[in-house]
Amino acid sequence: MMMQRTALLMPLAVEATLVAQQQRGMATLKAISIRLKSVKNIQKITQSMKMVSAAKYARAERDLKAARPYGVGAQQFFEKTEIQADGAAEPKKLLIAMTSDRGLCGAVHTGVARQIRGELAKDDSNTKVFCVGDKSRSILARLYGANILMVANEVGRLPPTFVDASKIAHEVLSTGYDYTEGKIYYNRFKSVVSYQCSTLPIYSGPTVEKSEKLAVYDSLDSDVIKSYLEFSLASLIFYTMKEGACSEQSSRMTAMDNASKNAGEMIEKLTLTFNRTRQAVITRELIEIISGAAALT
């Protein structure tokens, strides 16, 4: 009786095993097919983003050429007057991080945040950070959240204008933080595939008035110096925003191009894996059919 039951259960077990193998092979093919389709969709998205970034980069490069005289003119005043911070008084520094709210552009924002983080690691007691863009805030808030003075959001969605720079400069001067010296950290555009994290110095009104070579310029009272410092700060911020926007678009274009290439390589590997798996499933089914036919004869 036991032998008869075993003889009846053996074909059922073999049939169940064959069905499970077929289902496992079909599930693998289905999973590979779904992943292949998703990678192809991602490649379409990255290619579209590359085209959009290329168009925005061309516009940003044209705007940068027009904005560079603002930055050069504002820098020449500080260079010719040879302004230096007062060494006797306790220095109070202000660091302005020029980033944006948008990502997917390589290490553009990370480089600026890394430079500021290194400066804060030296002395964070008398140093405050003004973040232009949410990316720098999210990076610096982990370790130096108490040093963040203010954050300017909604940066990077549209091309920066002088009105935006004027608003940021007004907020910097209206914070109530009496800094003696400061720096603007930004990405200086060099070429389509390269940029460099640079700094520009900024000074407060009392520090500028103490300069010995300020007498080169005639009829400069405190009101004129204050008005000029407001305009020069807005000019420097406008110039660095244009430099950062051009660097960001070029880096995003390069990043999306690399992502499209990586997606293409993954599609080739998945296609090869899919074909091999399908051929293995077909071969196994043929072997099972032939073995079953041979067993019946």
PLY file of the C-alpha trace (Angstrom):
ply
format ascii 1.0
element vertex 297
property float x
property float y
property float z
element edge 296
property int vertex1
property int vertex2
end_header
0.00 0.00 0.00
2.88 2.35 0.89
4.65 1.57 -2.39
1.50 2.35 -4.39
1.06 5.72 -2.60
4.72 6.59 -3.27
4.30 5.66 -6.93
1.28 7.95 -7.16
2.99 10.90 -5.42
6.23 10.79 -7.45
4.70 12.10 -10.74
2.91 14.84 -8.81
6.15 15.95 -7.15
8.01 15.97 -10.47
5.21 17.96 -12.08
5.19 20.47 -9.19
8.98 20.87 -9.48
8.76 21.51 -13.22
5.99 24.08 -12.71
8.04 25.83 -10.00
11.10 25.96 -12.27
9.04 27.43 -15.07
7.48 30.00 -12.76
10.91 30.90 -11.34
12.28 31.39 -14.84
9.29 33.50 -15.88
9.56 35.59 -12.70
13.22 36.27 -13.43
12.42 37.30 -16.99
9.62 39.53 -15.77
11.85 41.19 -13.18
14.57 41.81 -15.73
12.03 43.16 -18.20
10.61 45.59 -15.60
14.06 46.80 -14.63
15.07 47.21 -18.27
11.99 49.31 -18.92
12.65 51.51 -15.87
16.27 52.13 -16.88
15.15 53.11 -20.38
12.69 55.60 -18.87
15.44 57.02 -16.67
17.68 57.40 -19.72
14.96 59.37 -21.49
14.65 61.67 -18.46
18.40 62.26 -18.18
18.70 62.96 -21.90
15.86 65.49 -21.67
17.48 67.14 -18.64
20.77 67.34 -20.53
19.10 69.14 -23.42
17.37 71.58 -21.05
20.63 72.22 -19.17
22.47 72.83 -22.45
19.96 75.51 -23.42
20.13 77.12 -19.96
23.92 76.94 -19.96
24.13 78.85 -23.25
21.99 81.63 -21.78
23.90 81.63 -18.48
27.22 81.99 -20.30
25.93 85.00 -22.25
24.64 86.61 -19.06
27.93 85.95 -17.28
29.92 87.94 -19.86
27.66 90.93 -19.23
27.85 90.58 -15.42
31.64 90.28 -15.06
32.29 94.08 -15.16
30.18 94.42 -12.01
32.42 92.07 -10.09
35.69 93.39 -11.53
34.79 97.01 -10.73
33.78 96.22 -7.15
36.99 94.24 -6.55
39.25 97.01 -7.84
38.07 99.43 -5.16
39.12 97.07 -2.35
42.42 96.29 -4.10
43.45 99.93 -4.72
42.55 101.12 -1.25
44.33 98.10 0.29
41.66 97.60 2.93
42.64 95.29 5.78
40.80 94.18 8.86
41.71 95.78 12.15
44.11 93.43 13.88
43.68 95.00 17.33
39.95 94.41 17.59
38.40 90.98 17.85
37.48 89.90 14.31
33.88 89.07 13.50
33.59 87.21 10.22
30.68 86.78 7.84
30.75 84.00 5.26
28.28 84.10 2.37
27.65 80.76 0.64
26.50 81.19 -2.96
24.54 78.05 -3.90
20.99 77.33 -5.06
17.97 75.17 -4.22
18.43 72.67 -7.04
20.54 69.52 -7.16
21.60 66.90 -9.74
24.64 69.02 -10.65
27.61 67.11 -9.32
29.67 68.58 -6.47
28.92 72.25 -7.18
27.18 72.95 -3.87
29.24 70.46 -1.89
32.50 72.22 -2.81
31.28 75.58 -1.48
29.96 73.99 1.73
33.23 72.09 2.21
35.28 75.31 2.02
33.03 77.04 4.56
33.08 73.99 6.81
36.88 74.11 6.82
36.79 77.81 7.77
34.34 77.12 10.59
36.50 74.26 11.84
39.28 76.78 12.53
37.13 79.27 14.47
33.37 79.08 14.80
32.92 81.34 17.81
32.96 84.68 15.94
31.86 83.49 12.52
28.40 83.59 10.98
27.18 82.12 7.69
24.62 83.63 5.31
23.34 80.84 3.05
22.12 81.78 -0.41
20.27 78.66 -1.52
18.88 75.77 0.47
21.61 73.29 -0.52
24.32 75.01 1.53
21.95 75.24 4.51
21.13 71.51 4.41
24.84 70.62 4.35
26.06 73.07 7.01
23.10 72.68 9.38
24.25 69.21 10.44
27.36 70.46 12.27
27.16 74.25 12.31
23.45 75.03 12.54
24.03 77.61 15.28
26.36 79.60 12.99
23.78 80.08 10.22
22.61 83.68 10.31
19.96 83.61 7.57
18.93 81.57 4.53
17.75 82.91 1.17
15.52 80.39 -0.58
13.99 80.15 -4.07
17.38 80.55 -5.75
18.18 78.75 -9.00
14.71 78.28 -10.44
15.08 81.36 -12.64
18.18 83.18 -13.91
19.50 85.55 -11.19
18.90 89.28 -11.65
20.37 92.39 -10.05
17.09 92.86 -8.18
17.60 89.48 -6.49
21.18 90.41 -5.61
20.01 93.77 -4.20
17.45 92.03 -1.97
20.09 89.61 -0.67
22.55 92.48 -0.04
19.84 94.41 1.83
19.13 91.38 4.03
22.86 90.92 4.72
23.17 94.53 5.88
19.91 94.38 7.85
20.71 91.33 9.96
22.23 93.43 12.72
25.44 91.41 12.73
28.34 93.91 12.84
31.04 92.01 11.00
34.53 93.42 10.47
35.41 91.28 7.46
33.88 88.56 5.38
34.13 86.39 2.31
31.81 85.33 -0.48
32.29 81.67 -1.40
31.22 80.87 -4.95
32.05 78.68 -7.96
34.05 80.53 -10.60
33.27 79.28 -14.10
36.30 78.26 -16.15
35.03 76.04 -18.97
32.21 73.65 -19.80
33.82 70.83 -17.83
35.60 72.75 -15.05
34.94 75.30 -12.33
36.81 76.42 -9.25
35.63 77.32 -5.76
36.85 80.87 -5.11
36.37 83.65 -2.57
35.85 87.42 -2.71
36.53 89.67 0.31
33.93 92.02 1.76
34.37 94.63 4.49
32.15 96.70 6.74
31.86 100.48 6.69
34.05 101.21 9.76
36.79 98.94 8.40
36.77 100.76 5.05
36.89 104.19 6.71
40.09 103.22 8.55
41.98 102.58 5.31
44.99 104.88 4.85
44.72 105.00 1.05
41.09 106.02 1.06
42.23 109.63 0.57
42.91 108.80 -3.09
39.19 109.30 -3.65
38.09 112.88 -2.95
35.00 113.94 -1.00
34.23 110.63 0.64
32.15 110.96 3.78
30.48 108.21 5.75
27.18 108.44 3.81
28.93 108.08 0.45
30.98 105.12 1.70
27.86 103.47 3.11
25.96 103.90 -0.17
28.88 102.62 -2.20
29.37 99.58 0.05
25.71 98.67 -0.40
26.05 98.93 -4.17
29.39 97.08 -4.26
28.00 94.25 -2.11
24.99 93.91 -4.43
27.35 93.97 -7.45
29.58 91.27 -5.97
26.59 89.10 -5.07
25.13 89.57 -8.56
28.46 88.64 -10.15
28.94 85.54 -7.96
25.34 84.44 -8.58
25.96 84.58 -12.33
29.23 82.67 -11.96
27.51 80.06 -9.80
24.54 79.72 -12.16
26.81 79.16 -15.16
28.92 76.62 -13.25
25.78 74.85 -12.02
24.24 74.50 -15.49
27.48 73.26 -17.06
27.96 70.76 -14.23
24.34 69.57 -14.52
24.75 69.13 -18.27
27.90 67.05 -17.71
26.24 65.02 -14.92
23.18 64.22 -17.04
25.41 63.23 -19.95
27.32 60.82 -17.69
24.04 59.49 -16.29
22.73 58.85 -19.82
25.92 56.98 -20.72
25.74 54.88 -17.55
22.09 54.09 -18.29
23.06 53.01 -21.81
25.69 50.64 -20.44
23.19 49.22 -17.94
20.62 48.72 -20.72
23.16 46.73 -22.74
23.98 44.50 -19.75
20.33 43.96 -18.86
19.45 43.17 -22.49
22.23 40.58 -22.62
21.09 39.08 -19.30
17.48 39.01 -20.49
18.39 37.22 -23.73
20.54 34.67 -21.93
17.85 34.00 -19.34
15.17 33.61 -22.00
17.37 31.23 -23.99
18.04 29.19 -20.84
14.32 28.93 -20.10
13.58 27.81 -23.67
16.40 25.26 -23.57
15.22 23.86 -20.25
11.64 23.53 -21.51
12.81 21.74 -24.66
14.87 19.34 -22.57
11.86 18.62 -20.37
9.61 17.99 -23.40
12.15 15.71 -25.05
12.81 13.85 -21.78
9.06 13.39 -21.23
8.56 12.12 -24.79
11.50 9.74 -24.44
10.11 8.40 -21.17
6.76 7.62 -22.79
8.24 5.67 -25.70
0 1
1 2
2 3
3 4
4 5
5 6
6 7
7 8
8 9
9 10
10 11
11 12
12 13
13 14
14 15
15 16
16 17
17 18
18 19
19 20
20 21
21 22
22 23
23 24
24 25
25 26
26 27
27 28
28 29
29 30
30 31
31 32
32 33
33 34
34 35
35 36
36 37
37 38
38 39
39 40
40 41
41 42
42 43
43 44
44 45
45 46
46 47
47 48
48 49
49 50
50 51
51 52
52 53
53 54
54 55
55 56
56 57
57 58
58 59
59 60
60 61
61 62
62 63
63 64
64 65
65 66
66 67
67 68
68 69
69 70
70 71
71 72
72 73
73 74
74 75
75 76
76 77
77 78
78 79
79 80
80 81
81 82
82 83
83 84
84 85
85 86
86 87
87 88
88 89
89 90
90 91
91 92
92 93
93 94
94 95
95 96
96 97
97 98
98 99
99 100
100 101
101 102
102 103
103 104
104 105
105 106
106 107
107 108
108 109
109 110
110 111
111 112
112 113
113 114
114 115
115 116
116 117
117 118
118 119
119 120
120 121
121 122
122 123
123 124
124 125
125 126
126 127
127 128
128 129
129 130
130 131
131 132
132 133
133 134
134 135
135 136
136 137
137 138
138 139
139 140
140 141
141 142
142 143
143 144
144 145
145 146
146 147
147 148
148 149
149 150
150 151
151 152
152 153
153 154
154 155
155 156
156 157
157 158
158 159
159 160
160 161
161 162
162 163
163 164
164 165
165 166
166 167
167 168
168 169
169 170
170 171
171 172
172 173
173 174
174 175
175 176
176 177
177 178
178 179
179 180
180 181
181 182
182 183
183 184
184 185
185 186
186 187
187 188
188 189
189 190
190 191
191 192
192 193
193 194
194 195
195 196
196 197
197 198
198 199
199 200
200 201
201 202
202 203
203 204
204 205
205 206
206 207
207 208
208 209
209 210
210 211
211 212
212 213
213 214
214 215
215 216
216 217
217 218
218 219
219 220
220 221
221 222
222 223
223 224
224 225
225 226
226 227
227 228
228 229
229 230
230 231
231 232
232 233
233 234
234 235
235 236
236 237
237 238
238 239
239 240
240 241
241 242
242 243
243 244
244 245
245 246
246 247
247 248
248 249
249 250
250 251
251 252
252 253
253 254
254 255
255 256
256 257
257 258
258 259
259 260
260 261
261 262
262 263
263 264
264 265
265 266
266 267
267 268
268 269
269 270
270 271
271 272
272 273
273 274
274 275
275 276
276 277
277 278
278 279
279 280
280 281
281 282
282 283
283 284
284 285
285 286
286 287
287 288
288 289
289 290
290 291
291 292
292 293
293 294
294 295
295 296
